[in-house]
Amino acid sequence: MPLAFGLLMAMGLGPFTPYRRSSGAVMWTRLRVPLMVASAVAALVVVAGLRSTAVVTVFFLGAGIATGTVR
């Protein structure tokens, strides 16, 4: 399972990173909204009663990737 989480995270972060160089300010600007949405989704999953770390992590990563793709 940890390998799948790493692959999912790499696939999600790829579209946000510039091809050559990246500063912290550029990354923060690109990741701010997806991180907020992903955090809200993870909190909702926990409030809904799912306590499994793996399930919450998958929802967090999935929501962040989906938000970044739509945005």
DOZAKE-777666 format. One record per residue: residue number from 1; residue in one letter; z, y, x of N, C-alpha, C in turn. Coordinates in Angstrom, 1 decimal, padded with zeros to 4 digits. Example, Ala and Ser with C-alpha at 12.3 -4.5 7.8 and 13.67 -1.06 7.14 Angstrom:
# residues 2
k=1 r=A nZ=007.8 nY=-005.7 nX=013.2 caZ=007.8 caY=-004.5 caX=012.3 cZ=007.8 cY=-003.3 cX=013.2;
k=2 r=S nZ=007.1 nY=-002.2 nX=012.8 caZ=007.1 caY=-001.1 caX=013.7 cZ=007.9 cY=000.0 cX=012.9;
***
This chain:
# residues 71
k=1 r=M nZ=000.0 nY=-001.2 nX=000.8 caZ=000.0 caY=000.0 caX=000.0 cZ=000.0 cY=001.3 cX=000.8;
k=2 r=P nZ=000.8 nY=001.4 nX=001.9 caZ=000.8 caY=002.6 caX=002.7 cZ=-000.6 cY=003.0 cX=003.2;
k=3 r=L nZ=-001.4 nY=002.0 nX=003.6 caZ=-002.8 caY=002.4 caX=004.0 cZ=-003.6 cY=003.0 cX=002.9;
k=4 r=A nZ=-003.4 nY=002.5 nX=001.7 caZ=-004.2 caY=003.1 caX=000.6 cZ=-003.7 cY=004.6 cX=000.3;
k=5 r=F nZ=-002.4 nY=004.8 nX=000.5 caZ=-001.9 caY=006.2 caX=000.3 cZ=-002.5 cY=007.1 cX=001.4;
k=6 r=G nZ=-002.6 nY=006.7 nX=002.6 caZ=-003.2 caY=007.5 caX=003.7 cZ=-004.7 cY=007.8 cX=003.4;
k=7 r=L nZ=-005.4 nY=006.8 nX=003.0 caZ=-006.8 caY=006.9 caX=002.7 cZ=-007.0 cY=007.9 cX=001.5;
k=8 r=L nZ=-006.2 nY=007.8 nX=000.5 caZ=-006.3 caY=008.7 caX=-000.7 cZ=-006.0 cY=010.1 cX=-000.2;
k=9 r=M nZ=-005.0 nY=010.3 nX=000.6 caZ=-004.6 caY=011.6 caX=001.1 cZ=-005.8 cY=012.2 cX=002.0;
k=10 r=A nZ=-006.4 nY=011.4 nX=002.8 caZ=-007.4 caY=011.9 caX=003.7 cZ=-008.7 cY=012.3 cX=002.8;
k=11 r=M nZ=-009.0 nY=011.5 nX=001.8 caZ=-010.1 caY=011.8 caX=000.9 cZ=-009.8 cY=013.1 cX=000.2;
k=12 r=G nZ=-008.6 nY=013.4 nX=-000.1 caZ=-008.2 caY=014.6 caX=-000.9 cZ=-008.2 cY=015.8 cX=000.0;
k=13 r=L nZ=-007.8 nY=015.7 nX=001.2 caZ=-007.7 caY=016.8 caX=002.1 cZ=-009.0 cY=017.2 cX=002.7;
k=14 r=G nZ=-010.0 nY=016.3 nX=002.8 caZ=-011.3 caY=016.6 caX=003.4 cZ=-012.0 cY=017.8 cX=002.9;
k=15 r=P nZ=-012.2 nY=017.9 nX=001.6 caZ=-012.9 caY=019.0 caX=001.0 cZ=-012.2 cY=020.4 cX=001.2;
k=16 r=F nZ=-011.0 nY=020.4 nX=001.5 caZ=-010.2 caY=021.7 caX=001.7 cZ=-010.4 cY=022.2 cX=003.1;
k=17 r=T nZ=-010.6 nY=021.4 nX=004.1 caZ=-010.6 caY=021.8 caX=005.5 cZ=-012.0 cY=022.3 cX=005.9;
k=18 r=P nZ=-012.0 nY=023.4 nX=006.6 caZ=-013.3 caY=023.9 caX=007.1 cZ=-013.9 cY=023.0 cX=008.2;
k=19 r=Y nZ=-015.1 nY=023.1 nX=008.5 caZ=-015.8 caY=022.2 caX=009.5 cZ=-015.3 cY=022.5 cX=010.9;
k=20 r=R nZ=-015.1 nY=023.7 nX=011.3 caZ=-014.8 caY=024.0 caX=012.7 cZ=-013.3 cY=024.2 cX=012.9;
k=21 r=R nZ=-012.8 nY=025.4 nX=012.5 caZ=-011.4 caY=025.7 caX=012.8 cZ=-010.8 cY=026.1 cX=011.5;
k=22 r=S nZ=-009.5 nY=025.9 nX=011.5 caZ=-008.7 caY=026.3 caX=010.3 cZ=-007.4 cY=026.9 cX=010.7;
k=23 r=S nZ=-007.1 nY=028.0 nX=010.0 caZ=-005.8 caY=028.6 caX=010.3 cZ=-004.8 cY=028.2 cX=009.1;
k=24 r=G nZ=-003.6 nY=028.4 nX=009.4 caZ=-002.6 caY=028.1 caX=008.3 cZ=-002.8 cY=028.9 cX=007.1;
k=25 r=A nZ=-003.2 nY=030.2 nX=007.2 caZ=-003.4 caY=031.0 caX=006.0 cZ=-004.6 cY=030.5 cX=005.2;
k=26 r=V nZ=-005.6 nY=030.1 nX=005.8 caZ=-006.8 caY=029.6 caX=005.1 cZ=-006.4 cY=028.3 cX=004.3;
k=27 r=M nZ=-005.7 nY=027.4 nX=005.0 caZ=-005.3 caY=026.1 caX=004.4 cZ=-004.3 cY=026.4 cX=003.2;
k=28 r=W nZ=-003.4 nY=027.3 nX=003.4 caZ=-002.4 caY=027.7 caX=002.3 cZ=-003.2 cY=028.2 cX=001.1;
k=29 r=T nZ=-004.1 nY=029.1 nX=001.3 caZ=-004.9 caY=029.7 caX=000.3 cZ=-005.7 cY=028.6 cX=-000.5;
k=30 r=R nZ=-006.2 nY=027.6 nX=000.2 caZ=-007.0 caY=026.6 caX=-000.5 cZ=-006.1 cY=025.5 cX=-001.1;
k=31 r=L nZ=-004.9 nY=025.3 nX=-000.6 caZ=-004.1 caY=024.2 caX=-001.1 cZ=-003.0 cY=024.7 cX=-002.1;
k=32 r=R nZ=-002.8 nY=026.0 nX=-002.2 caZ=-001.6 caY=026.5 caX=-003.0 cZ=-001.7 cY=026.0 cX=-004.5;
k=33 r=V nZ=-002.8 nY=026.2 nX=-005.2 caZ=-002.9 caY=025.8 caX=-006.6 cZ=-002.8 cY=024.3 cX=-006.8;
k=34 r=P nZ=-003.6 nY=023.5 nX=-006.0 caZ=-003.5 caY=022.1 caX=-006.1 cZ=-002.1 cY=021.5 cX=-005.9;
k=35 r=L nZ=-001.4 nY=022.1 nX=-004.9 caZ=-000.1 caY=021.6 caX=-004.6 cZ=000.9 cY=021.9 cX=-005.7;
k=36 r=M nZ=000.7 nY=023.1 nX=-006.4 caZ=001.6 caY=023.4 caX=-007.5 cZ=001.3 cY=022.5 cX=-008.7;
k=37 r=V nZ=000.0 nY=022.3 nX=-009.0 caZ=-000.3 caY=021.4 caX=-010.1 cZ=000.2 cY=020.0 cX=-009.8;
k=38 r=A nZ=000.0 nY=019.5 nX=-008.6 caZ=000.4 caY=018.1 caX=-008.3 cZ=001.9 cY=018.0 cX=-008.3;
k=39 r=S nZ=002.6 nY=019.0 nX=-007.9 caZ=004.1 caY=019.0 caX=-008.0 cZ=004.6 cY=019.0 cX=-009.5;
k=40 r=A nZ=003.9 nY=019.7 nX=-010.3 caZ=004.2 caY=019.7 caX=-011.7 cZ=004.0 cY=018.4 cX=-012.4;
k=41 r=V nZ=002.8 nY=017.8 nX=-012.0 caZ=002.5 caY=016.4 caX=-012.6 cZ=003.5 cY=015.4 cX=-012.1;
k=42 r=A nZ=003.9 nY=015.5 nX=-010.8 caZ=004.9 caY=014.5 caX=-010.3 cZ=006.2 cY=014.7 cX=-011.0;
k=43 r=A nZ=006.6 nY=016.0 nX=-011.2 caZ=007.9 caY=016.2 caX=-012.0 cZ=007.8 cY=015.7 cX=-013.4;
k=44 r=L nZ=006.7 nY=015.9 nX=-014.1 caZ=006.5 caY=015.3 caX=-015.4 cZ=006.6 cY=013.8 cX=-015.4;
k=45 r=V nZ=006.0 nY=013.2 nX=-014.4 caZ=006.1 caY=011.7 caX=-014.4 cZ=007.5 cY=011.2 cX=-014.2;
k=46 r=V nZ=008.3 nY=011.9 nX=-013.4 caZ=009.7 caY=011.6 caX=-013.2 cZ=010.5 cY=011.8 cX=-014.4;
k=47 r=V nZ=010.2 nY=013.0 nX=-015.1 caZ=010.9 caY=013.3 caX=-016.3 cZ=010.6 cY=012.3 cX=-017.4;
k=48 r=A nZ=009.3 nY=011.8 nX=-017.4 caZ=008.9 caY=010.8 caX=-018.4 cZ=009.6 cY=009.4 cX=-018.2;
k=49 r=G nZ=010.3 nY=009.2 nX=-017.0 caZ=011.0 caY=008.0 caX=-016.8 cZ=010.5 cY=007.1 cX=-015.7;
k=50 r=L nZ=009.4 nY=007.4 nX=-015.1 caZ=008.9 caY=006.6 caX=-014.0 cZ=009.6 cY=007.0 cX=-012.7;
k=51 r=R nZ=010.3 nY=006.0 nX=-012.1 caZ=011.1 caY=006.3 caX=-010.9 cZ=010.6 cY=005.7 cX=-009.7;
k=52 r=S nZ=009.5 nY=004.9 nX=-009.8 caZ=008.9 caY=004.3 caX=-008.6 cZ=008.3 cY=005.3 cX=-007.7;
k=53 r=T nZ=008.6 nY=005.3 nX=-006.4 caZ=008.1 caY=006.2 caX=-005.5 cZ=006.6 cY=006.1 cX=-005.3;
k=54 r=A nZ=006.1 nY=004.9 nX=-005.4 caZ=004.7 caY=004.6 caX=-005.2 cZ=003.9 cY=005.2 cX=-006.4;
k=55 r=V nZ=004.4 nY=005.1 nX=-007.6 caZ=003.7 caY=005.6 caX=-008.8 cZ=003.7 cY=007.1 cX=-008.8;
k=56 r=V nZ=004.9 nY=007.7 nX=-008.4 caZ=005.0 caY=009.2 caX=-008.4 cZ=004.0 cY=009.7 cX=-007.3;
k=57 r=T nZ=004.0 nY=009.0 nX=-006.2 caZ=003.1 caY=009.5 caX=-005.1 cZ=001.6 cY=009.4 cX=-005.5;
k=58 r=V nZ=001.2 nY=008.4 nX=-006.2 caZ=-000.2 caY=008.2 caX=-006.6 cZ=-000.5 cY=009.3 cX=-007.6;
k=59 r=F nZ=000.4 nY=009.6 nX=-008.5 caZ=000.1 caY=010.7 caX=-009.5 cZ=000.0 cY=012.0 cX=-008.8;
k=60 r=F nZ=000.9 nY=012.3 nX=-007.8 caZ=000.9 caY=013.5 caX=-007.1 cZ=-000.4 cY=013.7 cX=-006.4;
k=61 r=L nZ=-000.8 nY=012.6 nX=-005.6 caZ=-002.1 caY=012.7 caX=-004.9 cZ=-003.3 cY=012.8 cX=-005.8;
k=62 r=G nZ=-003.3 nY=012.1 nX=-006.8 caZ=-004.4 caY=012.1 caX=-007.8 cZ=-004.6 cY=013.5 cX=-008.5;
k=63 r=A nZ=-003.4 nY=014.0 nX=-008.9 caZ=-003.5 caY=015.4 caX=-009.5 cZ=-003.9 cY=016.4 cX=-008.5;
k=64 r=G nZ=-003.5 nY=016.3 nX=-007.3 caZ=-003.9 caY=017.3 caX=-006.3 cZ=-005.3 cY=017.2 cX=-006.0;
k=65 r=I nZ=-005.9 nY=016.0 nX=-005.8 caZ=-007.3 caY=015.8 caX=-005.6 cZ=-008.1 cY=016.3 cX=-006.7;
k=66 r=A nZ=-007.7 nY=016.0 nX=-007.9 caZ=-008.5 caY=016.4 caX=-009.1 cZ=-008.5 cY=017.9 cX=-009.3;
k=67 r=T nZ=-007.3 nY=018.5 nX=-009.1 caZ=-007.3 caY=020.0 caX=-009.2 cZ=-008.1 cY=020.7 cX=-008.1;
k=68 r=G nZ=-008.1 nY=020.1 nX=-006.9 caZ=-008.9 caY=020.7 caX=-005.8 cZ=-010.4 cY=020.5 cX=-006.1;
k=69 r=T nZ=-010.8 nY=019.4 nX=-006.7 caZ=-012.2 caY=019.2 caX=-007.0 cZ=-012.7 cY=020.1 cX=-008.1;
k=70 r=V nZ=-011.9 nY=020.3 nX=-009.1 caZ=-012.3 caY=021.1 caX=-010.2 cZ=-012.3 cY=022.6 cX=-009.8;
k=71 r=R nZ=-011.3 nY=022.9 nX=-009.0 caZ=-011.2 caY=024.3 caX=-008.6 cZ=-012.4 cY=024.7 cX=-007.8;
***
